[in-house]
Amino acid sequence: MTIQSEPGGGRAEPGLSGITGERRQLMNLAYRLLGSLADAEDVVQETYARWCAMSGEEQGAITSPGAWLTKVAGRLCLNVLSSARVRRETYVGEWIPEPLPEPTEWIIGRPGGFGVIPSAPAARQARIVSDFKQALEAGDVDALIGLLAPGVTAISDGGGLVSTALHPIEGTERIVRSLIRLWDRVRGLTLLERTVNGRPGLVAQQDGVTVSVYAFEVAGDRITHIWAVRNPDKLRPWTMGRRQ
């Protein structure tokens, strides 16, 4: 994010250099609360705008700028959540936070989101996800069943814009049947092993466009949760690149 300084010799806003380092923490907070990268960036931008709108005297009177920024960002998030709650009441199917396309700590600790700690070590999870990819591509039902925990749950988010399961699917056999049907129905799909919210995951592309992003939770050597984001509005950063 670039914050413009006021006219006058190109000098930065008083105290600005001391607070820009708070951006990552603010993004972490906003993303945890909102589950949307775009909304989190908007909140952080507005938080800094409110800081810059104050006079130097007002800024100087704040003993802890970091705490002030966190408080303002939190209040802005609550405002966003109030309107988002109304939107989600009419959301079609399950709602999942949008996936982030590079290693990040932002997802950590988000209740109900995908990638919630504790999880298997990254190297082990990467191996299991890779095995899952190969089994799905080969249509190997037995291998898929062997990779899924008995109580595994799969949740899909299509937002009513693409076809997907409207409710969570539970149980190994039901999930495997659903996966095989989907793979047989969709031709020309390419599965790529990618980092999703800081953990090993899968990205499905068709003609170079990302159509699904899969995140996994692994316990021991079995997959316990699968989150599939198919809502194209949440997948734009995966095709266009993350906004700067």
Buried (B, 14 or more C-beta within 10 A) or exposed (E): EEBEEEEEEEEEBBBBEEBBEBBEBBBBBBBBBBBBBBBBBBBBBBBBEBBBEBEEEEBEEBEEBBEBBBEBBBEBBEEBBEEBEEEEEEEEBBBBBBBBBEEBEBBBEBEEBBBBEEBBEBEBBBBBBEBBBEBBEEEBBEBBBEBBBEEBBBBBBBBEBBEBBEEEBEBBEEBBBBBBEBBEEEEEBEBEBBBBBBBBBBBBBEEEEBBBBBBBBBEEBBBBBBBBBBBBEBBBBBBEEEEE
